[in-house]
Amino acid sequence: MNRSRLTNGTDLLRNIDDRSAEGRRYRDLIDGFTAEFGSTTPGERELALIRQGAALTVQSETIQAAIIRGESVDLEQLTRLANAQTRTLRALGIRKRKARDALSLYIAAKAEKAGGTE
């Protein structure tokens, strides 16, 4: 049986260059959100939500960067985007980690990186 390139993981999305900065970020987010499932393999519903959450996150980050650059942005659009992103990630069961957990992950990553360069 022939499966689509999206289904078999060859493409992240149709007609998207995953070598662009946004494409790489999108792929990284998909990998990160998928890792939240641990040893459980996400089903098609979860994979669709993961792709949606990643796309919303990339778009949100793009608007946030525009704000930092001092550009005018549509704050209503940003608010709607943030709400959609929150609902999507909540549907996946991805929650904010406590700051302490984030710090622990950061320290562990730095230690691993330092150990790998020696």
Secondary structure, DSSP 8 states (H G I E B T S, - for coil): ----TTTTTS-SSTT--TTSHHHHHHHHHHHHHHHTTTTS---HHHHHHHHHHHHHHHHHHHHHHHHHTT----HHHHHHHHHHHHHHHHHHT-----HHHHHHHHHHHHHHHHHH--
